[in-house]
Amino acid sequence: MGKCCKSLVLFVVFGSVLAGSVFASDYFFECTNSANGRITYFERHQISVFSAPIPLETHVVPTYEQLLVDVLKLWEDATHNMVAFRIISERQSADIRIDWTHQRRSNNLSKNVGEATLLRTQSGFHVEIKALLRDRTTLSIVKPKQLKPILLHEIGHAIGLWGHSDDPKDVMFDTPTVEKPSFRDIATWEKVRAKPISQPFHRQAIIALKRHITENPEIAENYLSLGSVYADQGRDEEAITTFQKALAIDPQSPIPRLQLAQIFHKIGKFDRATAHYSRLVGMVRSAEILGVLGTLYLIQQEYEQSIDYLHQALRLEPNSSKLNQNLLAAYHQWGMELIEHQNYSQAIARFQQGFERFAQSKILLYDLAVVYELLADYASAQKVYEKILDQYPQDNIARVGLATTFNNIGTQFSHQKEWATAREFYQDALEYDPQSWQARHNLLETLTRIGWEQNLQGYLDEAIATYHQALEINPENPELCSNLGVIYFNSCNYDEAIKYLEKAITLNPDYIDAQNNLRYVTQKITKTLAEVGWKQSLQNDLDSAISAYLKALKVSPTNAFIHNNLGIIYFKVGDRDQAIKYLEKAVTLNPDYIDAQNNLRYVKKMRKKNFKLALGPVLVIIVLVILLLNLKNKNKNG
């Protein structure tokens, strides 16, 4: 039973009837006395009934079984089949559960041989009926004829008549003797059925119950009923006081103790609730009480006791989902508490104990994996997560857990500088959890180290490929771009070298290393190309020399030295205009560059001298043309 479960027992109430009394047409206002002051009946047409094995000699059992069938048929006929009963074999799903017993739960009751108990739960309610088979005085077996009115009476409670009539002609009289429901019984039942389920009649119930207590102050069941009405109203202190009076009258009755336990449970006084439930275990061995006691110990973090009582409850109800859930929670919480106190070996022992009942529990498997992670036993953690994923391939918690484990294994290999193996585990981690920033960061760091070592060892193509893989993870990382630029420089791919170094500076303008690298690379490229160009010029391969120097200028457009040398080569190939252009640029870039000034002066002078030398032959031709023309004119005139 859960925390808000309320249990009521409907026993016979003593009442005296005066001869010649005039009775009302019904006893409706008595019908919520033992139902927490509320209208309570099964709303469905067909009501399921479970009958426990009858502990009598085999040859008489069928007689009592038929008695039950006959009693149910009497109520069906009396209600014109508005109520129908169906006997089933499964106790837990039955609306009415009948137990045949030789011993009563309480001795401070009337001489009646039947008890009806209304048990409310979060999902609804059911009724438990105890049919006493042995007479308390003579200890002889109660005959079916004697038992018939009692069964009629208790079934009447179960279908909604949670009170007693004051007329001995009614089945619901407190000491029934009639053998079929009366007109007044049915009139009362119809009036009850006309009301909504759970409609409260607290005031009427309290008035009636107080009257019964005044008339019979030593009847415990009246205090039980009154306490239940108070409890239903939320008047907990009055309910506690009233239940304690019932317990004082009948210390051996489990019902007032159960009610007290439930109220203390509800208001959070777990120690007092536990004390009452512990006493109840010795009086009534039920899965409900054992389960609640186990749950209370769980709430109080007394895990060993909790597990003990929950196991006892499950021996009675092995298929109870609630009991199994609470037992699983006990193993989980106990283990997590041990983990919190770093008692890892004990935590593993508790989880292993839990696996004896919950072999495939994901919760306990998660817990076990966590312990192995904390112990840095990543191989064992990996096996646990893989076991979960074998059954639940898309389980996100297990996938993230396995990714974390792979990341941790990768970190171990990183510490040993086994970068290639570390990279594999980081990549595996990202396959299971692409959002793992730890694995992503660690993989990036590892690729950076691997790529740089490849560069230092001269494996430049491999280094370039590794850095590009790293850039796929973080394309905006300036350090990666700078290092890749240096590697491209080492491989003589100058355009790509400058491209990535410039990108690094664009991403982080304050990145000093990238600035220094770009400056160094630019100088080295310029120097290399200049040396190539000068060597080619000495070999008279002037076109190749010009190409080399133009590439150098692309890298270092403000380098006066390159402009000067390019001007000289253009002069050698006879392109004086281009020579002057580059020499002038060299002087502009560096006004103190004496060699460039001299070269410019020389080229200009040579261009002027060559012009004068070329002018002589032209003048001779012009003079000859003029003489020929004059001679021709003279001949015409002559």
C-alpha positions in Angstrom: 0.0 0.0 0.0 1.2 3.4 -0.9 1.6 6.4 1.3 -1.9 7.7 0.8 -3.6 4.2 1.1 -6.4 4.1 3.6 -7.6 0.9 5.1 -11.0 0.5 6.9 -12.5 -2.5 8.6 -16.3 -2.8 8.7 -17.2 -4.8 11.8 -20.6 -5.3 13.3 -21.8 -2.5 15.5 -23.8 -3.3 18.6 -27.2 -1.8 18.6 -30.4 -2.3 20.6 -33.8 -2.4 19.0 -36.9 -1.7 21.0 -40.0 -3.7 20.4 -42.5 -1.9 18.3 -39.9 0.6 17.0 -40.9 2.4 13.8 -38.2 2.2 11.1 -37.5 4.7 8.3 -37.8 3.5 4.7 -34.0 3.2 4.4 -30.9 3.6 6.5 -28.9 5.7 3.9 -27.3 8.0 6.4 -25.6 5.1 8.1 -24.0 3.9 4.8 -20.9 6.0 4.9 -19.9 5.4 8.5 -17.3 2.8 7.6 -16.3 4.2 4.2 -14.4 7.3 5.4 -17.7 9.2 5.3 -18.0 8.9 1.5 -20.3 7.1 -0.9 -18.3 4.0 -2.0 -19.3 1.3 -4.4 -18.1 -0.4 -7.5 -19.3 1.6 -10.5 -19.0 -1.2 -13.0 -21.8 -3.7 -13.6 -19.8 -6.9 -13.2 -17.8 -7.3 -10.0 -15.0 -9.8 -9.8 -14.7 -12.1 -6.8 -11.8 -14.2 -5.6 -12.3 -17.0 -3.1 -9.3 -18.3 -1.4 -9.0 -22.1 -0.7 -11.3 -23.2 2.1 -9.4 -24.8 5.0 -11.8 -27.6 5.7 -12.0 -31.3 5.0 -12.2 -32.0 1.3 -15.6 -33.5 1.3 -17.3 -30.5 2.8 -15.5 -27.8 0.8 -18.0 -27.9 -2.2 -20.8 -27.1 0.2 -19.2 -23.9 1.3 -18.2 -23.0 -2.3 -21.8 -23.4 -3.4 -22.9 -21.3 -0.4 -20.9 -18.4 -1.8 -22.4 -18.9 -5.3 -25.9 -18.9 -3.8 -25.2 -15.7 -1.7 -23.9 -13.9 -4.7 -27.0 -15.0 -6.7 -29.3 -13.7 -4.0 -27.8 -10.2 -4.4 -28.0 -10.4 -8.2 -31.6 -11.3 -8.0 -32.5 -8.7 -5.4 -30.9 -5.9 -7.5 -32.5 -7.3 -10.7 -29.1 -8.0 -12.1 -28.0 -4.4 -11.7 -25.1 -6.1 -9.9 -23.4 -9.2 -11.4 -20.6 -11.2 -9.9 -17.8 -13.2 -11.7 -15.6 -15.5 -9.7 -12.0 -15.4 -10.9 -8.8 -17.2 -9.9 -6.4 -14.3 -9.6 -6.5 -12.5 -6.2 -4.7 -9.3 -7.1 -7.1 -8.3 -9.8 -10.3 -9.1 -7.9 -12.7 -6.4 -6.6 -13.8 -8.6 -3.7 -11.3 -11.0 -2.0 -12.7 -13.6 0.3 -10.6 -15.5 2.9 -11.9 -18.4 4.9 -10.3 -18.5 8.3 -10.4 -20.2 11.7 -9.1 -17.2 13.6 -10.3 -13.6 13.9 -8.0 -10.6 13.6 -9.6 -9.0 16.7 -11.2 -10.3 19.8 -12.9 -7.1 20.9 -15.8 -7.3 18.4 -19.3 -8.6 18.4 -20.0 -12.3 18.1 -20.4 -11.8 14.3 -18.3 -14.2 12.3 -17.6 -11.9 9.3 -15.4 -8.9 8.7 -15.3 -6.7 5.6 -12.3 -4.4 5.0 -12.3 -1.5 2.5 -8.9 -0.9 1.2 -8.3 2.4 -0.7 -5.3 2.9 -3.0 -4.2 5.5 -5.5 -5.7 3.4 -8.3 -9.0 2.7 -6.6 -10.2 0.3 -3.9 -11.0 -3.3 -3.2 -12.7 -5.2 -0.4 -11.3 -8.0 1.7 -13.8 -10.2 3.5 -12.8 -12.6 6.3 -15.3 -15.4 6.8 -14.8 -17.1 10.2 -15.4 -20.9 9.9 -15.1 -21.7 13.7 -17.4 -20.6 16.5 -15.5 -18.6 19.0 -17.3 -20.1 22.0 -17.6 -23.8 21.1 -14.8 -23.9 18.6 -17.0 -26.0 16.3 -17.2 -25.5 12.6 -19.9 -22.9 11.6 -22.6 -24.6 9.6 -23.4 -23.2 6.1 -26.9 -22.2 7.2 -25.3 -20.1 10.1 -22.8 -18.6 7.7 -25.2 -17.6 5.0 -26.6 -14.4 6.7 -23.0 -13.4 7.5 -21.8 -13.7 3.9 -24.9 -11.8 2.7 -24.1 -9.1 5.2 -20.4 -8.8 4.2 -21.2 -8.8 0.5 -23.7 -6.1 1.2 -20.9 -4.0 2.6 -18.8 -4.8 -0.5 -21.4 -3.5 -2.9 -21.8 -0.1 -1.1 -23.8 -0.6 2.1 -21.1 0.6 4.4 -23.3 1.0 7.4 -25.8 -0.9 9.5 -29.5 -1.1 9.6 -31.4 -0.7 12.8 -34.0 -3.3 11.7 -33.3 -7.0 12.4 -35.4 -7.8 9.3 -32.6 -6.4 7.1 -29.5 -8.2 5.9 -27.5 -5.2 7.0 -28.6 -5.4 10.7 -25.5 -5.6 12.8 -26.2 -9.2 13.9 -27.9 -10.5 10.8 -30.2 -13.5 10.8 -32.3 -13.1 7.6 -31.4 -15.1 4.5 -32.1 -12.7 1.7 -31.9 -8.9 1.2 -35.0 -7.0 2.3 -37.0 -4.4 0.5 -35.4 -1.8 2.8 -31.9 -3.2 2.0 -32.5 -2.7 -1.7 -34.1 0.8 -1.2 -31.0 1.9 0.7 -28.7 0.3 -2.0 -30.6 2.1 -4.8 -30.3 5.4 -2.9 -26.5 4.8 -2.5 -26.1 4.0 -6.2 -27.9 7.2 -7.1 -25.2 9.3 -5.5 -21.8 10.0 -7.2 -18.9 7.8 -6.0 -16.9 9.5 -3.3 -19.5 12.1 -2.5 -18.7 13.1 1.1 -21.2 12.8 4.0 -18.7 13.5 6.7 -21.0 15.4 9.0 -23.7 12.7 9.0 -21.1 9.9 9.5 -19.6 11.7 12.4 -22.9 12.3 14.1 -23.9 8.7 13.6 -20.6 7.3 14.8 -20.5 9.5 17.9 -24.0 8.3 18.8 -22.8 4.7 18.4 -19.8 5.4 20.6 -22.0 7.0 23.3 -24.2 3.9 23.2 -21.3 1.4 23.1 -18.1 3.1 24.2 -16.1 -0.1 24.4 -16.6 -1.1 20.7 -13.3 -0.5 18.9 -14.7 -0.6 15.4 -16.7 2.6 16.1 -13.6 4.5 16.9 -11.9 3.0 13.9 -14.7 4.3 11.6 -14.7 7.7 13.2 -11.0 8.0 13.0 -11.2 7.2 9.3 -13.7 9.9 8.7 -11.4 12.4 10.5 -8.4 11.2 8.4 -10.4 11.6 5.2 -11.1 15.2 6.2 -7.4 15.8 6.8 -8.0 16.2 10.6 -4.9 14.1 11.3 -4.5 14.9 15.0 -8.1 14.0 15.8 -7.8 10.9 13.7 -4.6 9.9 15.6 -6.3 10.4 19.0 -9.4 8.4 17.9 -7.3 5.5 16.5 -5.3 5.4 19.7 -8.5 5.0 21.6 -9.4 2.0 19.4 -6.0 0.6 20.0 -6.3 1.0 23.7 -9.6 -1.0 23.6 -8.2 -3.7 21.4 -4.4 -3.8 21.5 -4.3 -7.0 19.4 -6.2 -5.6 16.5 -4.0 -4.7 13.6 -6.4 -2.2 12.1 -6.0 0.8 14.4 -2.2 0.3 14.3 -2.3 0.2 10.5 -4.3 3.4 10.4 -1.9 5.1 12.8 1.0 3.9 10.7 -0.5 5.3 7.6 -1.2 8.7 9.1 2.3 9.0 10.6 3.6 8.0 7.2 1.6 10.6 5.4 2.6 13.5 7.8 6.3 12.5 7.6 6.8 11.0 11.0 8.5 8.1 9.6 10.0 6.8 12.8 6.6 6.4 14.4 5.1 5.0 11.2 8.0 2.4 11.1 7.3 1.4 14.7 3.7 0.7 14.1 4.4 -1.2 10.8 7.0 -3.3 12.6 4.5 -4.3 15.2 2.0 -5.1 12.4 4.4 -7.5 10.7 4.1 -9.8 13.7 0.3 -9.6 13.6 -0.6 -9.6 9.9 2.0 -11.0 7.4 1.0 -9.3 4.2 2.9 -8.1 1.2 1.4 -4.6 1.6 2.6 -4.1 5.1 6.0 -5.6 4.5 6.3 -3.5 1.3 5.4 -0.3 3.1 7.8 -1.0 5.9 10.6 -1.7 3.4 9.7 1.6 1.6 9.8 3.5 4.9 13.2 2.2 5.7 14.2 3.2 2.1 13.0 6.8 2.8 15.0 6.8 6.0 18.1 5.5 4.1 18.2 2.3 6.2 18.9 0.3 3.1 19.7 -3.1 4.7 16.4 -3.2 6.5 14.6 -1.9 3.5 16.0 -4.6 1.3 15.2 -7.3 3.9 11.5 -6.3 4.2 11.0 -5.8 0.4 12.4 -9.3 -0.2 10.0 -10.7 2.3 7.1 -8.8 0.6 8.2 -10.1 -2.8 8.2 -13.7 -1.5 4.4 -13.2 -1.0 3.9 -11.1 -4.2 6.8 -11.9 -6.5 5.2 -10.1 -9.5 4.4 -6.8 -7.8 5.9 -4.1 -10.0 5.8 -1.5 -7.1 7.7 -3.8 -4.7 10.2 -4.6 -7.4 10.7 -1.0 -8.2 11.3 -0.1 -4.6 13.7 -3.0 -4.1 15.6 -1.8 -7.2 15.6 1.7 -5.8 17.1 0.4 -2.5 20.0 -1.3 -4.3 20.6 1.8 -6.4 20.4 4.3 -3.6 22.5 2.2 -1.2 25.2 1.8 -3.9 25.2 5.5 -4.7 25.6 6.4 -1.0 28.6 4.0 -0.8 30.0 5.7 -3.9 29.6 9.1 -2.3 31.7 7.8 0.6 34.2 6.3 -1.8 33.4 2.8 -0.6 33.7 1.5 -4.2 34.2 -2.2 -3.5 31.2 -2.3 -1.2 29.2 -0.4 -3.9 30.1 -3.0 -6.5 29.0 -5.8 -4.0 25.6 -4.1 -3.5 25.1 -3.8 -7.3 26.1 -7.4 -7.8 23.6 -8.4 -5.1 21.0 -6.5 -7.0 21.8 -8.3 -10.2 20.8 -11.5 -8.5 17.2 -10.3 -8.9 17.5 -7.7 -11.6 20.0 -9.2 -14.0 19.3 -6.9 -16.9 18.6 -3.7 -14.9 19.9 -0.7 -16.8 19.9 1.4 -13.7 22.2 -1.0 -11.8 24.4 -1.4 -14.9 24.7 2.4 -15.2 25.7 2.5 -11.5 28.2 -0.3 -11.9 29.8 1.5 -14.9 30.1 4.7 -12.8 32.0 2.8 -10.1 34.4 1.4 -12.6 34.9 4.8 -14.1 35.7 6.2 -10.7 38.2 3.4 -10.2 39.7 4.2 -13.6 38.9 0.6 -14.6 37.8 1.8 -18.0 38.0 -1.7 -19.6 35.4 -3.0 -17.2 33.2 0.1 -17.6 33.5 -0.4 -21.4 32.1 -4.0 -21.0 29.2 -2.8 -18.9 28.2 -0.1 -21.4 28.5 -2.5 -24.3 26.3 -5.0 -22.5 23.6 -2.3 -22.3 24.0 -1.4 -25.9 23.8 -5.0 -27.0 20.2 -4.9 -25.7 19.4 -1.3 -26.3 21.5 0.0 -29.2 20.0 3.5 -29.1 20.2 4.0 -25.4 21.5 7.5 -25.2 22.8 7.3 -21.6 24.9 4.2 -22.4 26.2 5.8 -25.6 27.3 8.9 -23.8 28.8 6.8 -21.0 30.7 4.6 -23.5 31.9 7.8 -25.2 33.2 9.1 -21.9 34.9 5.8 -21.2 36.7 5.8 -24.7 37.7 9.4 -24.0 39.3 8.4 -20.7 41.1 5.5 -22.3 42.4 7.8 -24.9 43.6 10.2 -22.2 45.6 7.3 -20.6 47.3 6.6 -23.9 48.0 10.4 -24.4 49.8 10.4 -21.0 51.9 7.6 -22.3 52.5 9.6 -25.5 51.0 6.9 -27.6 49.2 9.5 -29.8 48.1 7.2 -32.6 46.2 4.9 -30.2 44.8 7.8 -28.3 43.5 9.2 -31.5 41.6 6.0 -32.3 39.8 6.1 -28.9 38.9 9.8 -29.2 37.5 9.0 -32.6 35.5 6.1 -31.2 34.2 8.4 -28.5 32.9 10.9 -31.0 31.2 8.1 -33.0 29.0 7.3 -29.9 28.6 10.9 -28.7 29.3 13.5 -31.5 28.6 16.3 -29.0 31.3 15.2 -26.5 33.4 18.4 -26.2 36.0 16.6 -24.1 36.7 14.0 -26.8 36.6 16.7 -29.5 39.1 18.8 -27.6 41.4 15.8 -26.8 41.2 14.6 -30.4 42.2 18.1 -31.6 45.1 18.3 -29.3 46.2 14.8 -30.3 46.0 15.5 -34.0 48.0 18.7 -33.4 50.8 16.7 -31.7 50.8 13.9 -34.3 50.9 16.3 -37.2 53.7 18.3 -35.8 55.8 15.2 -35.1 55.2 14.1 -38.7 56.4 17.5 -39.8 59.5 17.2 -37.7 60.2 13.7 -39.0 59.9 15.0 -42.6 56.6 13.2 -43.4 55.1 16.4 -44.7 52.3 15.0 -46.8 51.1 13.0 -43.7 51.5 16.1 -41.5 49.4 18.2 -43.9 46.7 15.5 -44.0 46.6 15.3 -40.2 46.3 19.1 -39.8 43.5 19.2 -42.3 41.7 16.5 -40.3 42.1 18.7 -37.2 40.8 21.7 -39.1 37.6 19.7 -39.9 37.0 19.6 -36.1 37.8 23.2 -35.6 38.2 25.2 -38.8 38.5 28.5 -36.9 41.5 27.5 -34.9 44.4 30.0 -35.5 47.1 27.8 -34.1 46.2 25.0 -36.5 46.3 27.4 -39.4 49.7 28.8 -38.4 51.2 25.4 -38.0 49.8 24.2 -41.3 51.3 27.3 -42.9 54.7 26.4 -41.6 54.3 22.8 -42.8 53.3 24.0 -46.3 56.4 26.2 -46.3 58.6 23.2 -45.4 57.0 21.4 -48.4 57.9 24.4 -50.6 54.2 25.1 -51.2 54.6 28.8 -50.7 51.2 30.0 -51.8 49.4 27.6 -49.3 51.9 28.5 -46.6 51.1 32.2 -46.9 47.4 31.5 -47.2 47.2 29.7 -43.9 49.5 32.0 -42.0 47.4 35.0 -43.2 44.2 33.1 -42.2 45.7 32.5 -38.7 46.3 36.3 -38.3 42.8 37.1 -39.7 41.3 34.7 -37.0 43.4 36.3 -34.3 45.1 39.6 -35.2 47.0 39.5 -31.9 48.5 36.1 -32.6 52.2 36.9 -32.3 53.4 33.5 -33.3 51.5 33.6 -36.5 52.8 37.1 -37.3 56.4 36.0 -36.6 55.9 32.8 -38.7 54.5 34.8 -41.6 57.4 37.3 -41.4 59.9 34.5 -41.3 58.3 32.5 -44.1 58.0 35.6 -46.2 61.6 36.4 -45.8 62.7 32.8 -46.4 60.5 32.5 -49.5 61.7 35.9 -50.8 65.3 35.0 -50.2 64.9 31.6 -51.8 63.2 32.9 -54.9 65.7 35.7 -55.2 68.6 33.3 -55.0 67.0 31.1 -57.6 66.4 34.1 -59.9 69.9 35.4 -59.5 71.4 31.9 -60.2 69.2 31.7 -63.4 70.3 35.1 -64.5 74.0 34.1 -64.1 73.2 31.1 -66.3 71.7 33.5 -68.8 68.3 31.9 -68.3 66.7 35.3 -68.1 63.1 34.4 -68.7 63.2 31.9 -65.8 65.0 34.5 -63.7 62.3 37.1 -64.4 59.6 34.5 -63.4 61.4 33.7 -60.1 61.8 37.4 -59.2 58.1 38.1 -60.1 57.1 35.3 -57.7 59.3 36.8 -55.1 57.6 40.2 -55.6 54.2 38.6 -55.1 55.5 37.4 -51.7 57.4 40.7 -50.9 56.0 43.5 -53.0 57.9 46.1 -51.1 61.3 44.5 -51.3 63.6 47.1 -53.0 66.3 44.5 -53.6 64.0 42.3 -55.7 62.8 45.3 -57.7 66.5 46.3 -58.4 67.5 42.8 -59.5 64.4 42.5 -61.7 65.2 45.8 -63.3 68.8 44.6 -64.1 67.5 41.5 -65.8 64.9 43.4 -67.8 67.8 45.6 -69.0 69.7 42.5 -70.0 66.9 41.3 -72.2 66.6 44.7 -73.8 63.4 45.8 -72.1 64.7 49.2 -71.0 61.2 50.5 -70.1 60.5 47.7 -67.7 64.0 48.0 -66.4 63.5 51.6 -65.6 60.1 50.9 -64.0 61.4 48.4 -61.5 64.6 50.4 -60.8 62.5 53.5 -60.1 60.3 51.4 -57.8 63.4 50.2 -55.9 64.6 53.7 -55.4 61.1 54.8 -54.3 61.0 52.0 -51.8 64.5 52.8 -50.5 65.7 56.2 -51.4 69.1 55.4 -49.9 69.6 52.3 -52.1 72.8 53.5 -53.9 73.0 50.4 -56.2 69.5 50.9 -57.4 70.2 54.6 -58.0 73.4 53.9 -60.0 71.6 51.2 -62.0 68.7 53.5 -62.8 71.1 56.2 -63.9 73.1 53.8 -66.1 70.0 52.3 -67.8 68.6 55.8 -68.5 72.0 56.9 -69.9 72.4 53.8 -72.1 68.9 54.3 -73.4 69.8 57.9 -74.4 73.1 56.9 -76.0 71.6 54.2 -78.1 69.0 56.7 -79.3 71.8 59.0 -80.6 73.7 56.2 -82.3 70.5 55.1 -84.1 69.8 58.7 -85.3 73.0 59.0 -87.6 71.9 56.6 -90.4 68.5 58.0 -90.4 69.8 61.5 -91.2 71.9 60.2 -94.1 68.9 58.5 -95.6 66.8 61.7 -95.2 69.5 63.8 -97.0 69.8 61.3 -99.8 66.0 61.4 -100.3 66.1 65.2 -100.4 68.9 65.2 -103.0 67.1 62.8 -105.2 64.0 64.8 -105.1 65.9 68.0 -106.0 67.6 66.2 -108.8 64.3 65.0 -110.2 62.8 68.5 -110.1 65.8 70.0 -112.0 65.4 67.4 -114.8 61.8 68.4 -115.2 62.6 72.1 -115.5 65.3 71.4 -118.0 
